[in-house]
């Protein structure tokens, strides 16, 4: 039986571009204010099943980030339907998404609650997260005092330890120093293999993608131009959009 | 026909969604409201004291300006002007906080909108709750001050929670509307900041609207103002000793205003919810 966890059904996302924010304000109250339309995602259809690992390729501006934002539920499609089943954990923009005045510990609870965990569930994970983040005593300091590396580490520690069902990883896992980076990659590998997590991986580095994923999707101008085994997808992407540099 | 029913269904859906988001996230809302309060007052040496010092100082300035400067701070009924002023200005402190703070609440908590899936309708609720805590403390202090100056609480004080709840609901609807519109453009919050001063002077917070009572029309217009309704509602409890049902017209008008605001906030929600994460 098919167990679809992510489904895009004729999804289109258009951004309205106004020449100024004043015009954008006026457009709330009056019709007929002119704007340009940018189609970021154009009538996209795809399904991802539980346990699949999918790489998403595409040049800058192909619409990858928009797709990810819509899966996480932050952004909304202009038309079409998106179905997402399960807890989504997104490793994008790890440094942001904290309340600057809260301590690291309070932020763990905040994020946990928003992701639908109960107090006791978070309590059970709290120590693991703190240990994983290697923040030590800093965990009880306000997040605004953290360095950017510390924020990323905390963000990563929270996101991988809350037992995600769908894991979204954007770009290289450039978190902290080399040792921490390796630890991150190891963890991602582990949860994919062990917990039957669905992985969505966005990258330009086709070699890394081939290592992690089985399926590949190539996007161009908001459309899917290739969907198939990751080897063929990365080949397609490399030859068409990312030719190797001549030396 | 189907268009009309669809239209109403849209609003009904937005309304039930609003209620559901509040229900499902009650603990998180309470927690964030406490955090918001802490955020406002910690980090300075006097900390919590500012929540009281600031209003006391403001009251003193108005009392000084009106009583000493303009020489018009006469006793109102049996109550000295200063007590009369306190009864009306304490709710005003809350209202002004909501009028201006409401317009920035979604911007202030933009990370909840753009970085995670958080129920947007509850953002104004927890920021306003945070102001409400301070308000309740000030109300208690006011009651004590009245007592100290020889005016023990009367039975009319039991209706105070009704006015507090009306005030909170009214300004919560406002904050949702204003917060969403100014998330699109800062112009709106600047506009409201300037208008806020006007509202203060026109609503009879520091001068008695009874002084325009000779002009019936003017007084009626003044009482239609929701801010005036709340200020004088608090005064009904503290100094005028009137029940809220003794002024059914004013109450009715206030509720009508509330319905208008609630519809506006639902309209803004329907129109802007999808756009806000893209522009913040």
Contacts between the chains, C-beta under 8 A, distances in Angstrom:
chain1	res1	chain2	res2	distance
A	15	B	278	6.1
A	16	B	275	7.5
A	21	B	184	7.3
A	21	B	185	4.5
A	21	B	186	7.2
A	21	B	187	7.2
A	22	B	185	6.5
A	22	B	187	6.0
A	24	B	184	5.6
A	24	B	185	5.8
A	24	B	279	7.0
A	25	B	181	7.4
A	25	B	184	5.7
A	25	B	185	3.6
A	25	B	187	5.5
A	25	B	188	6.3
A	28	B	181	6.4
A	28	B	184	6.3
A	28	B	268	7.8
A	28	B	271	6.7
A	28	B	272	7.0
A	69	B	277	7.6
A	72	B	116	7.8
A	72	B	117	6.5
A	73	B	117	3.8
A	74	B	113	7.6
A	74	B	114	6.3
A	74	B	115	7.0
A	74	B	116	6.8
A	74	B	117	6.0
A	74	B	277	5.4
A	75	B	277	5.0
A	75	B	278	6.4
A	76	B	273	7.3
A	76	B	274	4.0
A	76	B	277	7.3
A	78	B	274	7.6
A	93	B	115	6.6
A	96	B	111	6.3
A	96	B	115	5.4
A	97	B	111	5.6
A	97	B	115	3.4
A	97	B	116	5.8
A	98	B	111	7.1
A	99	B	35	7.3
A	99	B	111	6.9
A	101	B	35	7.4
A	101	B	38	7.8
A	101	B	39	4.6
A	102	B	35	6.5
A	106	B	35	7.3
A	109	B	31	7.9
A	110	B	28	7.9
A	110	B	31	8.0
A	110	B	32	7.9
A	111	B	116	7.2
A	113	B	27	7.5
A	113	B	28	4.9
A	113	B	31	7.7
A	114	B	28	7.2
A	114	B	112	8.0
A	114	B	116	5.3
A	114	B	117	6.9
A	114	B	118	5.6
